[in-house]
Amino acid sequence: FVKTGGLADVAAALPVQLREMGADIRVVLPLYAKIKAQFGMHMRHECDFNIKLGWRNQYCGVESLVQRGITYYFIDNEYYFGRDYIYGVFNCDEAERFGFFSRAVMDLLPLLDRVPDVIHCNDWQTALVPIYRQDLAGRWDALRSIRTVFTIHNVEYQGKFGPETVEDLFGLDRGWYEDGTLQMDGCVNLMKGAMLCADAVTTVSPTYARQLHQSAYAEGMESVVQRCGEKFTGIVNGIDTAVFDPATDPELTAHFSAQRLRGKADCKKALQKELGLQVQSDVPLLSVVSRLVGHKGIDLICESLDVVMQTGCQLVILGSGDGQYEDFFRYAENRYKGRLCAYIGYNEALAHRIYAGSDLFLMPSRSEPCGLSQMIAMRYGAVPIVRQTGGLADTVRSCQLGQEDGNGFVFADYSAFDMQYVISQAVNLYRTDIHRFRQVQKRGMTDDFSWDASAGAYESLYQHITGQTRSTK
């Protein structure tokens, strides 16, 4: 319904897969202005009530929409969600907005046709839900049977606010702060509270879960991760293989598959024409689809640009982010006319065409909890070049040194030199041994990146914390 990053892909695909496995699943999200504008006319008004948020008394409407057999509930409040942005503007009232949303989720529960077995929360914006459940369970019998799962998609964003928000805004007793549940480094940390209160805590890849035990990756949360013990696990994300399918994708000039690659050459030619690149079938096309921010490794690309271009490849950049990087790539496009295209912004349809038209896909992240782009790239036959971190380490197997199951190129150290060396290896393989390059390409295209295994892991987790198996009715 609305998207700013990978969480949207997860929230779209995981519920569908769980439903196909037989689960009864509902999704709750804010009724952002962009959603209301596009889908509001199709929604059904379920109810409305007032929410007490500290000393505030706020209106809450609940709208619903059924898609793909799943009921979606939208929490409606124009003051909080009728804005031209989704979230992330931390100089205003983010704590109040998502405190309201979390409390609305709790107040919605008695109005549903059944009490859920599990509430699965994602990132700090829903971190108050496990806390509210624990706080209210002593006074509300129905809540005692509900279990909560909290998933960390990126530990950098923790929901840190002033101590006064505990009572004044969230309506909690000061004891939640004084006993250390919400207190960390002199402020409220909602992620910490959710991790301690939830029955299970997950993150989006096994390698990232291991890395979060280390101070180099955990952004100060390593001690909290360690306190979670065995309830902390990593489950790698999947991708929606129906949406990302080069054999049927309506955005592509031609369709193709691992068995019939001819259409990929047509997609490359069409992409070169669309982006003003020289139409050359024998030149490897390297692409980057990413937010242009530091932890995505964009600084390594900037530092290495001339060396990368000296390999003779073409380069496509799609993304937006820090102004310094946007300006750098605009300037680089002028320097390398016909060989480099920088599309500053985001265009979902163009992203599909870039995946399909690229031979190589670069993702040199400093940190990457899971990453979806490398899996999408492989699905479309773009061989990934990645740094060995987080979910990149869990999904890309090195084809260097003759590994027989390799589906991409991997470097370990966060260094421009190491990245340059591996890019030159990939370009050289494309130019000198296209047969072996096709083998690597086809391995990636035929790997299973669907949600089947991941959804199964979540279902097993739900069963473990509830002590019950899913009903087959």
Salt bridges, closest charged atoms under 4 A:
ASP9 OD2 - LYS3 NZ 3.23
ASP24 OD1 - ARG26 NE 3.05
ASP24 OD2 - ARG114 NH1 3.58
GLU46 OE2 - ARG44 NE 3.72
ASP48 OD2 - HIS45 NE2 2.92
GLU63 OE2 - HIS45 ND1 2.64
ASP76 OD1 - LYS36 NZ 3.86
GLU78 OE2 - LYS36 NZ 2.75
ASP93 OD2 - ARG83 NH2 2.77
GLU94 OE2 - ARG97 NH1 2.79
GLU96 OE2 - ARG56 NE 3.53
ASP107 OD1 - ARG103 NE 3.61
ASP113 OD1 - ARG26 NH2 3.03
ASP117 OD2 - ARG114 NH2 3.80
ASP135 OD2 - ARG139 NH2 2.99
ASP141 OD1 - ARG144 NH2 3.18
GLU156 OE2 - HIS295 ND1 3.95
ASP168 OD2 - ARG56 NH2 3.52
GLU178 OE2 - ARG174 NE 3.01
ASP240 OD2 - ARG68 NH1 3.73
ASP245 OD1 - ARG379 NH2 3.76
ASP249 OD2 - HIS352 ND1 2.58
GLU251 OE1 - ARG353 NH1 3.92
GLU274 OE2 - ARG353 NH2 2.82
ASP299 OD2 - ARG366 NH2 3.67
ASP306 OD1 - ARG335 NH2 2.95
GLU326 OE1 - ARG330 NH2 3.70
ASP327 OD1 - ARG330 NH1 2.97
GLU348 OE1 - LYS3 NZ 3.51
GLU348 OE2 - HIS352 NE2 3.30
ASP359 OD2 - LYS268 NZ 2.71
GLU368 OE2 - LYS296 NZ 2.97
ASP405 OD2 - ARG397 NE 3.31
ASP447 OD2 - ARG397 NH2 3.18
GLU459 OE2 - ARG470 NE 2.38
